[in-house]
């Protein structure tokens, strides 16, 4: 029984560490999302708009990768 408890505690600790890592990544995504939103508002030329569009695509790809 004690061995089972140790095993379950280890699994729980691993899951909590993974959860904290994901929370940290999501916080980074939120920060990047805010930056991109500001860039969208400031973009005036076609080049700037294209750069912002590429940044949006990159962010969405990164977010989809983390969700998998």
N, C-alpha and C positions, 0 to 999 in steps of 0.2 A: 504494500500500500504506500509506503514512504517513497518508493522508487517512482510510482505512478504520479505522486504529488510533485516530485522533483521534475519529472518529464513535463507535466502540464504547466508548471511555473516557467520552465525554460521556453516552451512554446508561446506562452502568454508574453513573456519578455521580448521574444523575437517579433511577435506581432505588433507590440507596442512600439518597438524601435522602427519597424517598417512604416507604421502609421505616422510616426513623428517625421520620418523622412519625407513621406508623401505630403504631409501638411506643409513642410518647409518648401517643397517644390511648388505646391499650389500658391503659397504666399509669393514666391518669386514670379509665378505666372500673373498674379494679380498686379504686382508692381509693373511688370512689362506691359500688361494690358492698359494700365493707366497711362504709361508713357506713349504707347501707340495711339491712344485716344487723343492725347494732346497733339501728337504729330499729325493726326488726321485733320484736326482743327486748323493747324498752321500750314498745311500743305497748300501751295498755290499753283506751282508749275506741274506740268505732266510728269516730269522726272521725279519730283517729290511725291506725287500721288502714286506713281509706280513703285517707288521705294517703300512707301507705307503699305501698299497692297502686298508686297513681298514679305514685309515684316508680319503682317496679319496671317499670311499663309504659313510662315515659319512657326509662329506662336500656336496656331491651331494644330499643326503637325506635332509639335512638342507636347501639347496637352493630350492629344489622342494617344501618343506613345505611352504617356504616364498612366492613362486610364486602363491600358491593356495590361 
